Amino acid sequence: MTFFYERIQVHPILKGMVTHESRHRGKRSCLAIEDKLIEKFETVYDPEIGLDIYNLGLIYKIDLDENGHCKMVITFTEIACGCIDTLPKDLIDALTQLDEINKVSVEVVWSPAWKMTRISRLGRAMLGISVR
């Protein structure tokens, strides 16, 4: 069984991105792993911008199956981004620290293109950009 869980009030950036497949795990399990994922995402930075990938809005999709395989779809702010080679590895290293995750696959996509509107309110404030 696959379901999409949206926690709009607390974590709007994950809206529609998290897929959790399991017959035995329910909403409670998804909530627990969601918070752990966010904590890990916030430790992986784009060094050129100085903001983490979660608040920068680089994550497009997260799919965690019942075997602990986490498939991620991410993008970058631009095709010439200097961290294209290192950031996926940093993300894999961070996520494999979680007990629920046994394997991580990272797919980089360029469509849809990243836009500044994907930056969270917190990220905008940290970068000195208007939060409107």
N, C-alpha and C positions, 0 to 999 in steps of 0.2 A: 504494500500500500504506500502510495506517495501522497504527501500533502504539502501544501505551501503554507507557511506560517508567517503572518504579518504582525509585528509588534509595533504598530505605527506610533503610538503615544511615546514610547521610550526610545526606540531605535529606528527612526524613519529611514536611515540609509539601507537597512536590511529589507525594507518592504519589497516583497516579491522575489527576493534573491535566494532565500534559504529553502532548500528542498531536503526533506529528511525521509528516507525510505526505511520503514520497519513495520512489522506486524506486531511486535511486542513492545516497542517504545511508543509513547504517546506524546501529548502536548507538553507534559511536564519535562520529559527528557529533552525535547527540542528547546524549551526555554532555558534549561540548564546549559546545554551545549552552546546556545546562542551567546550567552553572556561570556562564556569561556573563549569563544571564537573572537568576539569583539576585543576582549583583553589582549589576545595575541595579535590581532590586526593592528592594534594601537602601539605595538612595539616594532612594527616594520615601517620604516620611514623612506620617503623619497628624499635622498640627501640633498638634491639640488633645491628643493622647495622647503625642506625642513618641516614637513607635516607627514603624519602617518597615512597609510593607504586607506584606512577606514574613513577618516574625516576628509581626506582628499577625494574620495568617491571613485577610487580606481577599481573597486570590486563590482563586477556585474552579476555574478551568479556563484552560489555555493550549493553543492550537492553532496550530502553525506549519506552513504548507504549503510545498510545493517552490518556490513563487514568492516566498517571503519575506514572506508576509502572516501576521502574528501576530494571532490573534483571542483576546482575553482576556475572561473573565467574572470580574467582581469584585463585592464587596459593600462595605458600610460598617458601622460599629459601630452606627449608629442612623440613622433616616431624617432627622433634623434635623442631621446632621453638617455642620459648616461648610465642609468641603473637598470637597463633592460636585461642585462646579463646577470646581475647580482640580486635584484629584488625577488624574482621567483624562488631562488635558492633560500633567501632569507625567510620568505613566507613558508616554504616547506619545513625549514628548520624550526620555525616558531610553532607551527601547527602539529608537528610530530611529537612535541612535548606533551600534548594532551593525551590522556589515557584512552579517550574515545576514538582517537584517530590513529590508524595503523599505516596509512599510505596517503600521500597527497599528490595530486596531478594538477598542474597549473597550465592553463591555456591562455595565451595572450591573443587578444582580438583588437582590431582597429575600427570595427564598425559595430555599433554606433561609435562615432568619435567622442572622446571625452570633451566635456564642456565645463566651464567654471561653475555652472549652476549645480554641478554634482557635489561641490564642496559643502560640507555640513555647516550649520550656523557656528558651531564651536571652531571649526577650521577657518571659517571666514574671520572670526574674531581674532584668532591666533595669527592670521596673516595680515591683519589690519584692513580687511576688505569689508565694505558695508554688509551688514547682516540682513538687509531688507529683502 
